[in-house]
Amino acid sequence: MGQRAHREPTPYAERVLGVVERIPPGRVMSYGDVAEYLGEGGPRQVGRVMSLWGGGVPWWRVIRADGSPAPGLETECLARWRQEGTPVKRGRADMRAARWDGRTL
């Protein structure tokens, strides 16, 4: 895969990013939640999309299933969660309270 492959998001990446853009402030989805919502791919594919093209969307709202942020982004993620009022327990998003199902606001 050459450099050109990373310039424009793939159709799948566009769908992932579209879901991420819809996650309301103060709510989160896991990588697997996004894949399940789309009905395609899996957590690793969503993570790859986010690592390549997620900078322009609210990336801090897509996290690991255990509520933890992506490695290396913990400090910024926690700061953004505080700004948005995301429910947090012990440095992780409280998945029971903060998880968004893609339907309700």
JOTA-V842858 format. One record per residue. N is the residue number from 1. RES is the residue in three letters. OMEGA is omega in radians with two decimals (NA if undefined). Layout:
N&RES&OMEGA  N&RES&OMEGA
This chain:
1&MET&-3.09  2&GLY&3.14  3&GLN&-3.11  4&ARG&-3.11  5&ALA&-3.08  6&HIS&-3.09  7&ARG&-3.11  8&GLU&3.10  9&PRO&3.08  10&THR&3.07  11&PRO&3.09  12&TYR&3.13  13&ALA&3.11  14&GLU&3.12  15&ARG&3.09  16&VAL&-3.10  17&LEU&3.09  18&GLY&3.09  19&VAL&-3.10  20&VAL&3.13  21&GLU&-3.11  22&ARG&-3.14  23&ILE&-3.09  24&PRO&3.03  25&PRO&3.14  26&GLY&-3.14  27&ARG&3.14  28&VAL&2.95  29&MET&3.03  30&SER&3.08  31&TYR&3.12  32&GLY&3.09  33&ASP&-3.13  34&VAL&3.13  35&ALA&3.13  36&GLU&3.12  37&TYR&3.14  38&LEU&-3.08  39&GLY&3.11  40&GLU&-3.13  41&GLY&-3.13  42&GLY&-3.11  43&PRO&-3.12  44&ARG&3.12  45&GLN&3.10  46&VAL&3.10  47&GLY&3.11  48&ARG&3.09  49&VAL&-3.11  50&MET&-3.13  51&SER&-3.11  52&LEU&-2.98  53&TRP&-3.02  54&GLY&-3.09  55&GLY&-3.10  56&GLY&3.13  57&VAL&-3.13  58&PRO&-3.04  59&TRP&-3.09  60&TRP&3.11  61&ARG&3.09  62&VAL&-2.96  63&ILE&3.08  64&ARG&-3.10  65&ALA&3.14  66&ASP&3.11  67&GLY&-3.11  68&SER&3.11  69&PRO&3.06  70&ALA&3.14  71&PRO&3.12  72&GLY&-3.11  73&LEU&-3.04  74&GLU&-3.06  75&THR&-3.13  76&GLU&3.14  77&CYS&3.13  78&LEU&3.12  79&ALA&3.12  80&ARG&3.09  81&TRP&3.13  82&ARG&3.13  83&GLN&-3.05  84&GLU&-3.12  85&GLY&3.10  86&THR&3.10  87&PRO&-3.09  88&VAL&3.03  89&LYS&3.08  90&ARG&3.07  91&GLY&3.11  92&ARG&3.04  93&ALA&3.07  94&ASP&-3.02  95&MET&3.14  96&ARG&-3.08  97&ALA&-2.99  98&ALA&-3.06  99&ARG&3.10  100&TRP&-3.09  101&ASP&3.12  102&GLY&-3.09  103&ARG&-3.03  104&THR&3.11  105&LEU&NA
